[in-house]
Amino acid sequence: MALSYSVPTPLEYFASLVQVPQGGAIALLESAACIAQDEYPRLDVQQFLDEMDRLQARLQRRIAQDAEPLLRLNLLNQFFFGELGFAGNLNDYYAPGNSYLHVVLEKRRGIPISLAVLWLELAQGVGLRAHGVAFPGHFLVKVLMPTGQVVMDPMTGLSLSREALGERLEPFRRGHGPLEDEAPLGLYLQAATERDILARMLRNLKEIHRARQDWSRLVAVQDRLIVLLPDAWSEWRDRGLAYAESGASLQALENLETYLAHAADAEDAHAIAQRVKELRRF
């Protein structure tokens, strides 16, 4: 009797990684890597993970078991930014490939969040208490040390002082109300969850595809965002609008009506209701 089995679609594979039981941990590196499968359907994620394991092994051989955290951090940064040559892709910052981890690993160029995901994997593998930081405008990383924390720019490996962080934050504080203006710096330096990091990666791609009016790729990103954040009703709205732009009226109606059913008090509810009426005419 022949055995039969079905290969999961890229979206099903992603769902299996991120739809974990309450309290369970998401495998960040694998989940982030498989985002690229929409663009690279033949991508072998396991091969990518194996390559990261080999880099991890190279690094671990250089660090003594009793090494202090600061020495571990310095050796990691020498390896990642110096020997391997990882850096920001300043010449083509908004290229979608900067969000695909296997491309970043191959080219050694990326944007802050993709570089951070690779760096965090190595940092945690050498015993550092490292976390991503969803800082406004520029993703950061931090390492908890016995005497405090080190906050770093994952594009350069440079540590950032409180003054430098305050300067980076200032443009985002201007124009907001007094409560936000008075928020302490520490509020912006909290550790990001794996789900937060994946959502930010996907939203970076979302903005790239929307700016290019690439509706099919935008829908694929929205599919993942909704799997990741099923109660984020604005993502259902945005998928509906992308479907509408691509001419898929039935799918657009389904998503926009779902949004209105759960976000009837939203500021744009009237405008979305009007769009629904227009779509129903066709």
Buried (B, 14 or more C-beta within 10 A) or exposed (E): EEEEEEEEEBBEBBBEBBEBEEEEEBBBBBBBBBBBBBBBEEBEBEEBBEEBEEBBEEBEEBBEEEBEBBEBBEBBBBBBBEEBEBBBBEEEEEBBBBBBBBBBBEBBBBBBBBBBBBBBBBBBBBEBBBBBBBBEEBBBBBBBBEEEBBBBBBBBBEBBEEEEBEEBBEEEBEEEEEEEEEEEEEEBBEBBBBBBBBBBBBBBBBEBBBEEEBBEBBBBBBBBBBBBBEEEBBBBBBBBBBBBBBEBBEBBBBBBBBBBEBBEEBEEBEEBBEBBEEBEEE
